[in-house]
Amino acid sequence: MKDFDVGIIGAGVAGAFATLKLAKDHKNVKAILFDLGRPPMKRRRQLEGWLGCLPNSDGKLYQSDVGKVAELTGLRRAKSAHTWFRHVLEEIDDFKVIKDRSPSAAMEKKIKKLGYDISLNDHVQIYPKEIHALSKHMAEVIERGKNITFNFDSEVIRIAKQKNVFVISTDDQEYRCKKIIIAVGRSGWRWAKELYASFGIIDNNDIARFGIRVETNSSVMKDFNKSNCTLTKADLEIGPLSWFGTVIPEDHVDVAISAFRSNENRWKSDKVSFNLIGNRSFPDTGFEQTDRISKLTFVLANDRIIKERVSTILTGKSRISIIPEYDWLKEVITDLGNLIPEVTTKAYFHVPTIIPSAPKINIGDNLETEVDGMFVVGESAGIHGILSAGIMGIIAADAVCK
Ligand SMILES: Cc1cc2nc3c(=O)[nH]c(=O)nc-3n(C[C@H](O)[C@H](O)[C@H](O)COP(=O)(O)OP(=O)(O)OC[C@H]3O[C@@H](n4cnc5c(N)ncnc54)[C@H](O)[C@@H]3O)c2cc1C
């Protein structure tokens, strides 16, 4: 048994920023960081290891993430953590916020007439060489802090609570931590579900978030003025619109999910792509439905990502037409066809496209769960995005020290 004040499970964006905060501002706190992937500068797998998804991501830090975190933590905490995050970035470069443009006035009018709201996505763009520099900088600062033990190539199998202490088991060791921060992201979404179930803290498992990723030539979408906006209506999300990159498979070992990348020259194309996601209700089985649909669509594509014409959804000839859970797509595609007629004739779609999220649990404004001393951050808390993960990691690190 090894004893620590804090255990951080997952060295992705949220876990790495939590660790950096502990190393810089709470040097008296003895912490251990676990990741099933490789250490800094030795990463191999796409989503696992130091900084998790970030080196593989499109590198867009959406400023709206601050608001998403603030809904949980309150605006003051979220803004102050954002300022701390910005200072870390400033160690690497002078990043500017790119203001998003609006679609043309005529397009905006059409979108609103169909009942959709438009949110513009101001963002900071970081590129692979800057991500590399950030990764190196953060690892060096943490190592200098001396209060952190790194434990890479080390999957956390189980966590149990015994007499106010968490016992964390890997396949060859047990560790005792007074408090823990769960930060296992999308590669750990199934693991997180099991953990939450074992502690009996699942509040709601009713929503499955899945759909398609549409891809088309940028000329087809010219009325959107290269906007990165997201359109929302009731339980639907279309966006963010992502320009001049290409769809890549996001590797989850047993499935690949369609994702997008543009921030490197080799990915550049004259395409625009966007998620079209439905937040569908399946009482008590939202997680299981999401999992089932991602696996089913992957099998239908012979263990690849399906690419088909959008029109096949309307004619019922798509491979995914045999899955009744996708019936809602027809209505949305018809909406899209009203906005941009060529989408129904020229565009392609990709599946599986899902938002991998563990079932919902109750989280306090300091990011603590209903289990005393267990905090959750990033995608493990059901919030997606690089910036939100970083901000939540910073907030949780301060909270565990109180
Ligand atoms: C291709 C791609 C493009 C993206 N582009 C963008 C973008 O442009 N903008 C944006 O805001 N977001 C983007 N995202 C999403 C963003 O990367 C994530 O929302 C963010 O990384 C979540 O951070 P996290 O810390 O919650 O999880 P992650 O960064 O996924 O980290 C989780 C870590 O936990 C580890 N782990 C999992 N299970 C265990 C276990 N049992 N034991 C030990 N360790 C474990 C994993 O190895 C991983 O390192 C993209 C994602 C992908 C895949």
The ligand as a Gaussian input file, in Angstrom:
#p B3LYP/6-31G(d) Opt

LIG

0 1
 C      -10.100000      13.738000     -32.958000
 C      -10.615000      14.641000     -31.883000
 C      -10.773000      15.993000     -32.145000
 C      -11.192000      16.852000     -31.119000
 N      -11.197000      18.193000     -31.377000
 C      -11.574000      19.026000     -30.382000
 C      -11.491000      20.429000     -30.577000
 O      -11.023000      20.938000     -31.609000
 N      -11.928000      21.240000     -29.573000
 C      -12.404000      20.730000     -28.376000
 O      -12.760000      21.524000     -27.489000
 N      -12.470000      19.407000     -28.166000
 C      -12.041000      18.540000     -29.117000
 N      -12.059000      17.197000     -28.889000
 C      -12.552000      16.735000     -27.563000
 C      -11.492000      16.955000     -26.474000
 O      -10.249000      16.456000     -26.907000
 C      -11.950000      16.257000     -25.197000
 O      -13.227000      16.761000     -24.848000
 C      -10.972000      16.480000     -24.038000
 O       -9.710000      15.946000     -24.346000
 C      -11.529000      15.810000     -22.778000
 O      -10.548000      15.838000     -21.761000
 P      -10.584000      14.769000     -20.579000
 O       -9.424000      15.079000     -19.707000
 O      -11.944000      14.701000     -20.006000
 O      -10.325000      13.355000     -21.296000
 P       -9.075000      12.833000     -22.202000
 O       -8.317000      13.979000     -22.746000
 O       -9.714000      11.891000     -23.129000
 O       -8.185000      12.053000     -21.133000
 C       -8.611000      10.890000     -20.454000
 C       -7.371000      10.101000     -20.016000
 O       -7.777000       9.062000     -19.104000
 C       -7.006000       7.896000     -19.337000
 N       -7.754000       6.748000     -18.809000
 C       -8.952000       6.283000     -19.229000
 N       -9.329000       5.224000     -18.479000
 C       -8.347000       5.016000     -17.559000
 C       -8.150000       4.079000     -16.504000
 N       -9.054000       3.140000     -16.192000
 N       -6.999000       4.133000     -15.782000
 C       -6.057000       5.069000     -16.053000
 N       -6.207000       5.999000     -17.040000
 C       -7.330000       5.979000     -17.777000
 C       -6.829000       7.893000     -20.856000
 O       -5.692000       7.124000     -21.215000
 C       -6.660000       9.408000     -21.171000
 O       -5.308000       9.793000     -21.198000
 C      -11.579000      16.325000     -29.856000
 C      -11.464000      14.963000     -29.597000
 C      -10.964000      14.124000     -30.595000
 C      -10.789000      12.663000     -30.278000

